[in-house]
């Protein structure tokens, strides 16, 4: 029988976390009893008040303080509390409407050679406007960490999440690169579904994405070598299309500065990819150092 440690990194989003846990226990009650070795919430903004909410509603859930060094470190921290054969990573702002554990255990039985299962991620409703995004995955090939099941031995063998990434951007792509380099068997599980709400893009989030590209580029020279002006043009066209399809006129005027910043971001990323001193400066300034 497959045993699974569930790891949920959190950053103070108490209501989101409670929604996820409520959906997990509502949809997967029998599967939790059969297959869940542990459920660990590791919160980078730990509070006693949220600990008490979790303890009261879900006494079997382990709620611990995170290292407060970003989601990559936080996920690794959560995984360190268990020793089950499989580790399931879920993000606190997702939720379930079906039995996720049952879907994964069926997949494990059907594909015993698989070492990693990439779960599906669906958005909640229609995109409100072009200023909103969600980490959608309905076809596979992304390995987003908000719905990811991986064998612990494989996770350990590739070095876990790279803790030099301080923000929630590209740290899961880096993990996928190392899994592919190891020729890990990755299977897309379209029936293992979580739902992710649309969220409005912030200037801070865009800035962090730029920094994450600098860190990723510094760690992956082959990625930088293949970067050219076509990447910039595709990114600009893609943003224009999203805003056009997402009803630009419905964006509040207070968000227009963020929209402008979002359009400038591909140009900045292009500069980061092409100008090595700038890339190194951002890498040295923002990457996590060993604790």
Secondary structure, 3 states (H helix, E strand, C coil): CCCEEEEEEECCCHHHHHHHHHHHHHHCHHHHHHHEEEEEEEECCCCHHHHHHHHHHCCCCEEEECCCCCHHHHHHHHHCCCCCCEEEEEECCEECCCCHHHHHHHHHHHCCCCCEEEEEEEECCCCCCCCEECCCECCCCCCCCCEEEEEHHHHHHCCCCCCCCCCCCCHHHHHHHHHHHCCCCEEEEEEEEEEECCEECCHHHHHHHHHHHHHHHHHCHHHHHCCCHHHHHHHHHHHHHHHHHCCHHHCCHHHHHHHHHHHHHHHHHHHHHHCHHHHHHHHHHHCCCCC
